[in-house]
Amino acid sequence: KKMKPLPPGSFGLPLVGQTLSLLRALHANAGEAWLTRWVAAYGPVTRLSFFGCPTAMLAGASGNKFIFSSAALTPKATASMSRMVGRRTIRDVSGDEHRRVRAMMAQFLRPDACRRHVAAMDAEVRRHLDGGQWHGKATVAVMPAMKDLTFDVMCTALFRLGRDGKSEAVRRELSTEFQQLVKGISVIPMDLPFTSFRKCLAASRRGRRAVAGIIQERRVKLETGQSSAADDVVTHMIAEGLPDEEIIDNVMFLMIAAHDTTAALLTFLIRYLDTNREAYDKVVHEQEEIARCKEPDEPLSWEDLSKMRYTWAAALETLRLVPPVFSILRKATADIEFGGYHIPKGWQVIQPMSTTQWDAAIFPEPGRFVPERFEDTSATPPFCFIPFGGGPRVCPGNEFARVETLVTMHYIVTRFKWKLAPGCDGSYARFPMPYPSQGLLIDIEPR
Ligand code: HEM
């Protein structure tokens, strides 16, 4: 059988390839334009070189379908990510082992589990908005505030960290170390004295020690009958016999996956609602209707969340425009063929979400914020809207993120009015997570 040709494109300069050019575009929030130019020049299946690795880039819905279903593609973590969280996470295992670890997490992320998290999330969100970062403040830096909030929601709902003196100290320690170590994911992994990467590695080591302490404490409780496997994800993994090093790696990964992404979604939703008053008014109306039917201080219920259809449509539109995860990255474990081209074993395969989510043929006027597009999600063509990925690796935390987003937006919208602070233009850069300039400064006033 005659071998198909390699995809068209260029590997650019040795080692550097297109890495600096694309990273520069992402930092200038021009990544989508860069990709559009590349696809226009070479087509929907192309080759390029990224971080010194030959890479096939797929654009379009059929590429998405392929990347989510091919058994010859496995998730690939960047070297920086592996150094920060470890090499035995859910992303590093496949087949039965992957299904086993995923099931352990899903136990606490499925809709029925999320239903049980609503009360804890509600209390945590109120605690934040009543606390020093929002209450009584004239100006808020949204992204840092949202990172703090989503980190605490995750610690409370998923890891059952309490608020007593010792647990509070562990929480703050983890928060400090994670704020530092997430920066290490987006830098070149050069472990040299005085580099920012080395500082992040030190934070990662301290974070791991703190997680190891939690495992030790949970094991004692489990063995002495003070807790059960159903209590929290760490105890569950211990009861399932996962080795400690794997529990640490998975907890490190979960801690990043569970808070940074949702913080970005909330931040950009607040930004888009500020500049789209019609959508803002509809969200306010929906949330006030819910608040009107409740006693003061009565927590939100699962049923209340089901009434927040427009607010969730606005969140989905935000995920279309600014997906927190920029692209799906895989590695070919065997030679593969796609779209008439040969992709050799060992190559990276990358699928940037914007190639469908910003395609005017799929989402007319793609730069406009139109939540109505998602009022009926069945109208979206398959494999075109993929902020949570797809296939067997689809994000298992999507329901957790939905519930957390809706609870948070309910209290922000019903308690505050906001507008971008003078001097804050709402622009953002990608590292590759989107980060707004000045953390998105808003002026707030109580409603
Ligand atoms: C707006 C919020 C979120 C977005 C946009 C998001 C997006 C994603 C994406 C794109 C993937 C990769 C899928 C792939 O490679 O095919 C993923 C994987 C994952 N996410 Fe999320 N995520 C979010 C929130 C969460 C939350 C809240 C959690 C946990 C509480 C979570 C846990 C995970 C895990 C464990 C994986 C790995 C799944 C696997 O490999 O089987 N995510 N997420």
Boltz pocket constraint, residues with backbone or C-beta under 6 A from the ligand:
constraints:
  - pocket:
      binder: B
      contacts: [[A, 75], [A, 90], [A, 91], [A, 102], [A, 105], [A, 109], [A, 158], [A, 254], [A, 257], [A, 258], [A, 259], [A, 261], [A, 262], [A, 265], [A, 323], [A, 324], [A, 325], [A, 327], [A, 328], [A, 329], [A, 386], [A, 387], [A, 388], [A, 389], [A, 390], [A, 392], [A, 393], [A, 394], [A, 395], [A, 396], [A, 397], [A, 398], [A, 400], [A, 401]]
      max_distance: 6.0
